[in-house]
């Protein structure tokens, strides 16, 4: 069974709980309902299957299928994670920050969901594979792209370009995120 750490899982739960104007019981698989009423411990492990179903619910009901919104949510999640993991960001050092992420990645997933396969000055390639169905895999990849864009900015990168060059949900053998960046003047 694949699992995700509570520090990531709690964001999904909060987003669904935040939809107070609607009866959420119609939205959520009955197997997942206990996660919406109980406490989510950021240090515990949670089932990836539930994470996927909650993600699909958020994509449909909250984001309304808008992948740009999903990407922006990925960007927003970085600041909270960097606060919880102060060693994640190396100020002025995007490469070191990505190296640190590579080490910390296994504390977020108990499987190889994200693999940094190439790191050079100003460029990185990352393989993304969450082992989910197509809609969830696409949304998670968009969220991951936004995450890395913001992570690089926090590390001092100036202009960050991100592109999903290969997409497993479109029939490619893998999902490949290519990042390139320049440094800011003050980094």
N, C-alpha and C positions, 0 to 999 in steps of 0.2 A: 504494500500500500504506500503510495506516494503521499508526502505530507508537506505542509507549509507552516512556517512559524507564525505564531499569534500576532507578532508585531505587524505583519502584512495582512493577516486574516481580519484583524480588528477593523481595518479601514473599510472592508466590504460590509461588515456588520453595521458599522456606524452609518454608512451611506444608506443602507436599507432602513435602519431605524429612523433616520432623519426624514423619511417620507411619511410624516405624521398625518397627512390629509387623506390617506387612502388606507383601506383595510389590507394590510400586508399578508394576511393569511391566504388570500387568493393568489398572491404572487409566488410564494415560496413552497418548495417541495416539503411535505410534512416531515421528512427526515432531517431537514435543515432548520426547522422552526425552533428547536431548543437552543440553537446558537444565537438566535435573535433575542431571546429572553434572558439567557444566562450571561455570566461574566466571561469575557474572553481574556485569557491571560497572555500577555505579549510574549512570555517565555515558553509557553506550551506549544505542542505541535497539533495541527488540525488537518483533517482529511482533504486532500486535493480535490476529490470528487465534489465535496461540499463547496469548496472554494470556486470550482468551475461553475456549479449551478448558481451560486450567489452572483458570480460575475456575469453570467448570462442574464440573470434577473436585472442587474444594474444596467447592463447594455440595453436591454429592451425597455425597461420601465423608467429608468432615471436618465440615461444618456439618449434614449430614443434612437439608438443605432448610429449616433453621431461619433465617428471614430476620431474626429478632431477633439471633441470633448474628452474622450478617453485618453488621448495623448496628453492633453493639458492636465488631466487628473494625475497622470504619471509624473509630470513635472512638479505638481504641487506636493506629491507624496515625499519627495526627496528631502525637503527641509525638515520635516518631522523625523525622518529616519536618520538624517545627519545629526539632529539634536540628540536622539537616543543612542547613536553610535558616534561619539565625537571624533574617534580616530579614523572615520571613513574618509573625510575630506582632508587632503594635504593642500593647504592654501598655496596658490601659485604653481602647483604641480599636477596637472591633469593626468599625466602618465602614472604617477605614484598613486593618485586617487583611484584610477582604474585597477591598478595592482592590488590595492587594499580591498576594493570591491571583490575582486577575484577570490581573495582569501575569505572575506566575510560571506560570500554567496552561499556557502554550504551551511551557514547558520540560519539562512532564510528558507531553504528548500533542502529536503533530504535526498534529492536526486539532482542530476545535472540539467537544470532548467535553462541556465544561462552559462555559456562557455565563451570566455574571451580568448579567441584563437590567434589574434594578431594585435600587437601593440607597437607603434612607432611614434616618433615625435609628430604630433598633429594628426594621427590616424589610428583607428582601431577597427577591428572586425569582431563581431559577436554573433555566435550562433544561439538562437532562441528556440527552445523546444520544451513546452510545458506538458506535452502528451494529452492535449485536450481536443475536443471537437473543433471543427473549423471556425464557427463564430467566436468561441471563447479564445481559441488560439490567436485569431486575428486581433481581437481586442487586447489580449494580454501582450501581444507583440507591439501594438501601438502604445500601450501604457509603458512598456519597457523602453521604447524609443524616447518617449517624453522624459522618462526617468533619467536616462543617460544624458540627454541634452542638458537638463538642469544640473545634474551632478557635475558635468564638465564646466558649466558656468560657475558653480560654487567653487570649483578648483582653480578658477582664474582664466578659463578659456574665454575668448572673445566671441567671434562668429563661429557658431557650431552648426554644421550641416549633418543631417541624419537622413539615411535612406534605407528602406527595406529592399535590398537588391534581389533577394530570393524570398518567396513566400510559400510556406508549406500548404496553406489553405487554397492556394491557386495551382497546386500540383507540383511545385518544386520539391526536391528531395529534402530540403531544410529551409529554415528561415534565417536569412543572413542580414544583420544590421551592420551597415558601414557608417562609421562616424569620422568626420574630419573637423579640425578646428584650428583657429589661430589663437595667439595669446593676446590678452589685453595689454595696453600700455603700462598699467600699474601693477601687473602680475610679476 
